[in-house]
């Protein structure tokens, strides 16, 4: 059984999360600098069985694509070319950053930890993956 991997793509950093092999839980992985992401993904899928890659799709509150899609669309095209055997799916990521910050507050994270942007990116990837798992549970 393979894992599902989720990415919260950003211009500087990317949050990454992955399921366990039973696809029950989502776990955050260390945040990556965006230029290192593709190489990291290739290495990861060489070592682990990945069934699907989810990419957070930024949308405005009215449902239209946000300005950040101009960075994500080329990445998705390159990802499909570089790793063609794994399906790539876009997942609505509206409000994931807000939810991530609220979750950090609820979990008792110190203000200095909450301001660590990489942590919010990682948590956003976990939220993207968890929402997908919830929508696709049997």
C-alpha positions as CSV (number, residue, x, y, z in Angstrom):
1,X,0.0,0.0,0.0
2,X,1.2,3.4,-0.8
3,X,1.2,6.8,0.8
4,X,-0.5,10.0,-0.2
5,X,1.7,13.1,-0.1
6,X,0.4,16.7,0.2
7,X,2.2,19.9,-0.6
8,X,1.5,23.5,0.5
9,X,3.4,25.2,-2.3
10,X,4.9,28.6,-1.7
11,X,7.3,30.8,-3.5
12,X,10.0,30.5,-0.8
13,X,9.0,27.4,1.2
14,X,6.8,24.4,0.8
15,X,5.0,22.5,3.6
16,X,4.9,18.7,3.1
17,X,2.7,16.1,4.7
18,X,2.3,12.4,4.1
19,X,0.0,9.6,5.2
20,X,0.9,6.4,6.9
21,X,0.7,3.3,4.5
22,X,-2.9,2.6,5.7
23,X,-3.9,6.2,4.8
24,X,-5.3,6.8,8.3
25,X,-3.3,9.7,9.5
26,X,-1.5,12.7,8.1
27,X,2.0,13.6,9.4
28,X,4.0,16.7,8.6
29,X,7.5,16.4,7.2
30,X,10.1,19.1,7.5
31,X,9.4,22.3,5.4
32,X,11.5,22.6,2.3
33,X,12.9,25.6,0.5
34,X,11.0,25.7,-2.8
35,X,14.1,25.3,-5.1
36,X,14.9,22.0,-3.3
37,X,11.3,20.6,-3.6
38,X,11.5,18.7,-6.9
39,X,14.7,17.0,-6.1
40,X,13.4,16.0,-2.7
41,X,10.2,14.6,-4.2
42,X,12.1,12.5,-6.7
43,X,14.2,11.0,-3.9
44,X,11.2,10.5,-1.7
45,X,9.2,8.6,-4.4
46,X,12.2,6.5,-5.1
47,X,12.3,5.3,-1.5
48,X,8.6,5.2,-0.6
49,X,5.5,4.0,-2.5
50,X,3.4,7.1,-3.2
51,X,0.0,6.6,-4.8
52,X,-1.0,10.3,-5.2
53,X,0.4,13.8,-4.8
54,X,-1.9,16.5,-3.6
55,X,-1.1,20.2,-4.3
56,X,-2.9,22.9,-2.4
57,X,-4.9,25.0,-4.8
58,X,-5.1,28.6,-3.6
59,X,-8.5,30.2,-4.2
60,X,-10.0,33.5,-3.3
61,X,-13.1,33.5,-1.1
62,X,-15.3,33.8,-4.3
63,X,-13.8,30.5,-5.6
64,X,-11.6,32.1,-8.3
65,X,-7.9,31.1,-8.5
66,X,-5.7,33.4,-6.4
67,X,-2.6,35.2,-7.8
68,X,-0.3,32.4,-6.4
69,X,-1.7,30.0,-9.1
70,X,0.7,31.6,-11.5
71,X,3.6,30.0,-9.6
72,X,1.8,26.7,-8.8
73,X,0.6,25.9,-12.4
74,X,4.2,25.7,-13.8
75,X,5.3,23.6,-10.9
76,X,2.4,21.1,-11.4
77,X,3.3,20.8,-15.1
78,X,6.9,20.1,-14.3
79,X,5.9,17.6,-11.5
80,X,3.7,15.7,-13.9
81,X,6.6,15.6,-16.4
82,X,9.3,14.6,-13.9
83,X,7.2,12.0,-12.0
84,X,4.6,10.9,-14.6
85,X,3.5,7.6,-12.9
86,X,2.0,9.3,-9.9
87,X,-1.3,11.1,-10.2
88,X,-1.3,14.8,-9.2
89,X,-4.5,16.3,-7.8
90,X,-5.3,19.9,-6.8
91,X,-7.0,20.4,-3.5
92,X,-8.8,23.6,-2.4
93,X,-6.5,25.2,0.3
94,X,-8.7,28.1,1.2
95,X,-8.2,29.1,4.9
96,X,-5.5,26.5,5.6
97,X,-3.1,29.1,6.9
98,X,-5.7,30.6,9.2
99,X,-6.7,27.1,10.4
100,X,-3.0,26.2,11.0
101,X,-2.5,29.3,13.1
102,X,-5.7,28.6,15.1
103,X,-4.5,25.0,15.6
104,X,-1.2,26.2,16.9
105,X,-2.8,28.5,19.4
106,X,-5.2,25.8,20.5
107,X,-2.3,23.4,20.9
108,X,-0.5,25.9,23.2
109,X,2.3,26.9,20.9
110,X,4.3,29.9,22.1
111,X,4.1,33.0,20.0
112,X,7.7,32.6,18.9
113,X,6.9,29.1,17.6
114,X,3.7,30.3,15.8
115,X,5.8,33.0,14.0
116,X,8.1,30.3,12.6
117,X,6.7,30.3,9.0
118,X,7.9,26.9,8.2
119,X,5.8,25.4,10.9
120,X,2.6,27.0,9.5
121,X,3.5,25.7,6.1
122,X,3.9,22.2,7.5
123,X,0.6,22.4,9.3
124,X,-1.1,23.7,6.2
125,X,0.1,20.7,4.3
126,X,-1.3,18.4,7.1
127,X,-4.6,20.2,6.9
128,X,-4.8,19.8,3.1
129,X,-4.1,16.1,3.4
130,X,-6.5,15.6,6.3
131,X,-9.3,17.4,4.4
132,X,-8.7,15.2,1.4
133,X,-8.6,12.0,3.6
134,X,-11.9,13.1,5.2
135,X,-13.5,13.7,1.8
136,X,-12.4,10.3,0.5
137,X,-12.9,8.1,3.5
138,X,-15.1,5.0,3.0
